[in-house]
Amino acid sequence: MITYEYPLSERIRTLLRLEDLFERTLHFVAGSGPEEHHVALVTLFEILEVASRADLKFDLVQELERQRQILLSFRNNPEISEDALSGALYEIEQASAALLAMQGKIGHYLRENEWLMSIKSRAAIPGGVCEFDLPSYHFWLHRDAALRQQDLNAWISPMLPIRQGIAIVLRLLRASGRPEAQLAAKGAYQLMLAGRTAQMIRLRVQRGEPFIPEIAANKYALNIRFMVPDGELRPRQSEFDIPFELTFCNL
């Protein structure tokens, strides 16, 4: 199965963007080539931009505390494993403590680094980080891979509590819903929400099937169209009935 996630609030949209950016950054940091480390650094700049748009740290701490209180209400419930509950509470408490220990605005130490900010401004220009534009960056990219990894880890590590908090919140959000089997008649599906609240929709289709869901939703209705890619032409709506799984997620 392949999963498509559609956020229904700007807050969840931001968390999903940051989850993707952190995963991409850490993937390329683990590489050894200068090209991989360039992508890691540019993606780190993207994290800096997305994370600084809202009071992300406060929102995460608040949500983690809300989830901690919910879990505490399950104490002494015979249907709940005490070991699993204690482990979940410990993870949330550790993540909250790490977030609260973060000093200043997210990524402020990167913004105070004039050399990194010069790379960031040039990276926004197509082809703007060639060796004749930034010889000092060209030098850094040709240092030993272990030294570049050391620098990259030093730059990203202070922001990892954000990643940990996001991972917990999104894991709880994804686990909050139950998948329901649905059918899109001739590639189209519509559902009136009738007061149903959700923060995210998850949609799963068979991997390998040539159907791409286009999702539109508001507080009143959900509309899904399954499109078929058609080479260089604009995708067209499927003419077939398409089974899929639909999950409404809400914390």
C-alpha positions, 0 to 999 in steps of 0.5 A: 500500500502507498499512503497519502496524508492530507493535513486539515490545519496549518499546524499539522501542515507545518509538522508534516513539512518539518518531519519530511525536511528532518528525514531528508537532512539526516539521510544526506548527512549520513552520506559521504559525498560533497553533493550529499552534504550540500543537499543536507545543508540546503535542507537545513536552511529550509528547516530554519525557515519553516520552524521560525514561522510560528511559536512551534516550541510552545505548541509542541510542549503544550500538545505533549502536555495534553497527551501526557494528561490523557495518558495519565487518565489510563493509569490502573486501567486493566486493559492498558499495559502499565509498562507500555503506558509508563514508556509512553509517558517517559518518552513524552516527558523527556521530549518536553524537557528537551524542548523546554531546555532549548534556548532562544528562538529556534535556529538562532545560532545558525542565523548568527553564523555569517558564513552560513547565512552567506551560503543560505542567501546564495543558495536561493539563487539558481547556481548561486553556490559555484566555487567562484561565488563562494570559494570558502564553501567550495573549500569546505565541500572538499574537506574530509567527509568526517569533518563535514559530517561533524559540522553538519551534526553540530548545526542540526543537533540543537534542533533535534528536540523539535524533531523528537516532539514532532515525531511523538505528536504525529505518531499519536495523530496517525494512530488515532484513527481507524481505516475504513474501506471505501470505493471511489465510483469512476474515480470520484468520492465525496463525503459530507462531514456533517460535523465530523472533526479531523486534523488529518486525512490518511488515504491508502491505495494499492502500490503499483496502481496507476492512480493519484488521489487529488484531495480537497477538504474543508469543514463541510465536505471531503472530495477525492478524485483519482487521476491517471497520469497520461505521459506529458498530457494533463492527468485525467480522472479515472473511469474505473471504480477504485477501492481505497482505505480512508482514515480520519485522524484527530488528537 
